[in-house]
Amino acid sequence: METEIAIVGAGIIGISTTFFLSKLNHDVTLFDRKNIGEEASGRNAGSLSMQNKPQAIIPLAIKGMKTWEELESEIGGLGLKQTGGLRVAETEVELERLHQDRKIQNKHDLGIEYLNPNQVKSLAPYLNHTLKGANYSPLDGYSDALSSGRMIAKEAEKNGARIVTHNPVTKIQIEEDQNKKILITTKNCEYECNWLVITAGVWAKEIVTQLGLYLPINLRINQMIVTPQLPRIVEHMITHVNGNLTIKQVENGTILIGGGWPGRGSVEKDEKMLLYDSIIGNIEIATRIVPELLKTTANRIWSGFDGRTEDQLPILGPIPGKEQVLLATSCFGGYTTGPYIGKLIAQIIDEGKPEISIESFSAKRYSS
């Protein structure tokens, strides 16, 4: 079978790339070894925060939030809520770090404001009154990670894109003749394409070895805790300056608790399991920050595969020496930045270059 553009990986980046290319009337086929958003993109808390990103990613996060807004307006049903976000500190040392982070973040015109303990108590009385302070960002919020990817994918299909799930890619070859077509072998079929976009997260590492490139992508298995439906308690997106907590209460009343606490498992065995110590650690800090949570229970806990580069930054753009093969994968904050990264990759294929430079995220930093 033939397709102009093949995309491997149906997480938020792959889905968004498919959507934006289909809007531009390109012939696109998206493949995934499982279902749409079944790993990192669908098994995270849906957090959209400007305050918990490495500095190099902040411009992508800002554009990412704007792209989420555009998609909510155009497609709808993504569960996007901009509640504003509080990043809290419990000790004097953490407070100093909060001040340092705010100075760096506001170089990007984020408008983050410091709130002293009395101001925190006034704005968010549900937080522990012993907090030393918090930074407040009006941009922070969340979307529905379980449904948003599927909604974007559905719209891409309306535009003519093909989405082939439960069909892992097993082999990739680039023809050496003048046409330089890319041949893709999947579980069910063979495809020929002009462009290949790899958005496969932790699986990208194995895929690109066939093309002679090593990527230092490390496996992460993140856990999420969900409470039963509760009366309204948490009004904001809550993060901790130490980077080990996210709390939000979604529309149906459940509270989602995360923060990167790891599970355990193996990609090779397709096995992921909960880690008891991580559950306890996550609950301990969550109930310390929002004491009202001591009165409830953990209704569900789940985990999902994630892949991160060693420097936490994304890998974006063509593989060196193979300009028809583009990478868009594996970074901290990939859910927030994903829709905008998809837009940038679509621009490379459609216009020849993205609207902003992504050279600092190139795979060249891993090639010798």
N, C-alpha and C positions, 0 to 999 in steps of 0.2 A: 504494500500500500504506500501511497505517497502523501506527504503533508509538507507544506512550506516550512513550518516551524514545529519542532517537537520540544515539549517541556517535560522534564522529569522531576516530579515531586509536587504533590497537591496540597502543600501547606499554604499559608497566607501569601507568601511571596510568589509561588507558582500560580496560584489561583488569580492573584492580582495581575501578574504578567499576562496570563491568558485573557483576562477580561479586557485589559487596555489594548492588547494586540487585536482582539476580535472587534473592538470598537473601530479600529482603523482598517477593518475589512481584510485582515490577514487570515490565511488558512492555518489554523492552530490545532494541534492535538496535545492534550495534557495527559500524562501517564502517572499512575501511582501504584505502588506495590500493595497498598491497602485501599482505604477509602479516603474521601476528601477530609482533610484536617484531622486525621485520626491520631496523630502523634502530637508534637510540640504545639502546633497552632490551634488544635482543638482541645488540648488537655492542660492549658494554662488558665490563669484566672481572668484573662481578658484585660489585664491592666494596661492603661495608656498613660504613662507618667513621663514628664519631662525631667523629674528630679533624680531619678535613679539610673541615669545613663552615663557612660563614659563621655568625657568632653568631646571627643572626636565624632561621636554619634549624635550629639545634640542637634546639629542642623538637619540631619535625616529624621530625627524624632519630631522636630517642629513641622517639617514638610509632611511627615507621616500623619500627624494629627489633622492637618488641613485636608489631606487626602481622605482620611476616614470621614471627615465632615462632608466632603464632596460625594463620597459613595453613599453615605446615609441619606443625603438629599436626593440623589439620583435613583438609588435602588430601594432604600428603606429596609426595615426589618433587621438591622444589624445590632440593635440594642445599644446604640451609642449614647452615652451620658457624660457630659462634662460637669462633674460635681465639684471640681476644685480638689486639690490634694494637699494634705498635710504630711510633711516629713519630720518626724519627731526625734528628740534627743532626751535621754534619761540622765546623763551625767554631764559634768562640766567639760570633760574631755570631748564627749560627743557634741556638746553645744559649740565648742570651738570649731570642730569639723563642719558643723552645720553652717557656721558663718563663712568658712573658707569655701565650701561648696557653692553657697549662694553667690559669692563674688564671681566665681568662675562661670556659673550658669547665666548670670545676668549680663555677662559680656555678649551673650547671644540674644539680648533684649527679651528675656523671658518674663520679666516683671515679677520675679519671686520676692515675697515680702517676709520679713522676720516677724514672728509673733512671740511676745513674752508670755510667761505662764498665765497671767491674768487674761491676756487676749486669747490664748488658746482655750482657756476655760469658758470664755464668753462665746467664742465661735463654735466650739465642739465640747460641750459639757460632759459628753460620754467618755472622753479620754481621761486617763489617770491624771489627777490633779497634782501629782508630784513631778510631772514632766518639767524639764528645764527650759523648754521652748520648742518652737517648730517653725519651719519654713512653709509658706503657703504659695501654691501655684494655682492660678485660676484656670489653667489649661488642662490640668490632670483630670482623668476620668477613666472610663472603661467601655468595652463593647462586649457583646455576647460571643465568647469564643466558640461555643458549641454550634451556633447557627450562622454566624456571620460569613464564614468561609463558604458554606453551602449556598447562601443567598447570592454571593458574588459569583460563584461557579454557575449557578442557575442562570444568571443574567448573561454570562459569557456564552452559555449554550444557546440562549435566545439569539445571540449575535452570530451564531454559526460555528462556534468552537466545539470540538469533540473532546469529551472527557472519558478516559478509559481507566477504570479502577480495577484493582485486584489483578494487575498485569505488570509485574516487575520487569524492568529493563535488565537484561542479562549480558548484553554485548554491544559494544559501540566500535564502529570502524569508519575511518575517513578515506574515501577513495583517492588515489594518488593521481588520477587523470585530471584533465583540464577543468572539468565540472566540479570536482572536489565535493561530491555529494556525501552526505553522512548516512551511514547505514546503521539502523538500530534493530537489534533483535530483542523481542520481549517474550514473555511466557507463551503468548497466544499468536503472535504474528511478527512479521518483519516489515519495517518501515524505511522509507527513503525520504530525507529532508534536506533543506538548504541550510537551516539554522538549528542548533541544539542549545537549549537553555537548561542548565542543571540547577535545580532549586531543592535538592533532596536532603538538606540538613545533614545529619550524621552519616547518611548513606552516600553523600557526595564524595566522601573520602575514598571509598572503594570504587565508585564509578570512574573517577578521573584517573585512577592508577592505570586504567586501560589506555589512557591518552598520554601516559608518561609524566604525570604530575603528581607529586606528593603534597597533600594538604594536612597540616597538623590540626585536625578536627577531633576534639575530645568528646566522649560520650558523657552526657548528663541525664540523669533520670529524676525529674522534678516531681514532687508530690503536691497535691491540693487537698484541702480539707473543706468540707461544706457542712453548714449547720442545717437544721430544719428551718422551715419558714417561721420567721419571728416578726413581732411588731418592729416598727422602724426604730433602729438604734444608731447605726453608723450612717452619717450624712455625707461623708467625704471619702475620697481615695486616700488610704493611710499607708505610708511607707515609713521605714526606720532608717536613720542615717547610717546604721551599720549594714544595711542592705539585706537583712535577713527576715523581712516581714512585708507582706502586702495584705490589706484588709479592705473589703468593700462589701456593701449590702446591695444586692441587685433588686430588680423590680418585683420579683415574686417573694421577696422577704428573706431569702436565704443569704447567709453571709459566707463569702469565699475567703479563705485564709491560705496564704502561700508565702513565698519569699525565698524560693530556691533551695529549700531543704531537700537533700538528695534521697532517692530510693536506691535500689540496687538491681542489677540484672545484666543482660548481655544482648548486644545486637545480633551476634551470630546465632544465638538460640531463640531470638525474638522473644526474650523473656524479661519482664520487668516486675519488680516486687516492691512492696512497701517496706520501709525501714522504721522499726518501732521508735528508735531513739530520735529520728527526725520528726516523727509525729509528736512526740512528747516535747521536743525542743520548740517546735513551731507553736504548739498550743501554749506552752509556758510564756513565751514572749507576747503572743496575741492577747492572752488574758491579763497580762501585766499592763499592756497599753490600753486595752478596752476591758475594764473589770467586769462589765455586765456580761461578758462572754462566759464567765465562771458559772453562770446559771443555766447554760445550755449544754448540748451534747454535739459530738461529731456524728452527723447523719451518714455521710459518705466520705470516703477518701480514695483518691485515684492517683495514678502516676502515668507519665508519658516520656518517650525518648526525646531528647534534645541534643543538639550538637553545637559546640562552641569552639572557635579558634582559640589559640593560646593567648592572643592579645585581645580577645573579646570583640574584635572588629569584624565587620562583614568581609566576604570575598566577593567582589563585584567586577564585572567586565569580562573581556575575552581571555581565554587561556593563551599564554604567550606562544606565538607561532601558529595558533589555530584560531583565527579571528572569527570563524563561524560558530565557535563553541563559547557560550557565555556562561559565567558563574554568577549566582546570586544566592548566597547561602551563609548560614552558620555565624550568627553574631548575637551578642547580648542585645536585648530589646528588639529582637526580630519581629515580634508581633506588632509593636508600635510602628516600626519603620516599614514593615512589609508592603503595604499598599503603595507607598511612594517608591520603594525600590522596584516594584513591579512596573510602575510608570516609567522609571528611568531605563529599565531594560527594554521596554517597548519602544522608547525613543531611539535607543541605539540601533535597533533593527529597522525601524521605520524611517528615521531621519539621518542615521549615520553617527549620531553622538547624543549624549544626554544633556539636559538643560543645565546641569551643574557638573563640575569635575568630580569624578570618582577615582581618579588615579591613585590616591592614597590608599584605596581599598583593593587595589589590583592584586591578582594572584602572582604578579611578578616578584612580590616580596618573599615568595616561597620557591621560585625557580632559580636555578643556578646556570 
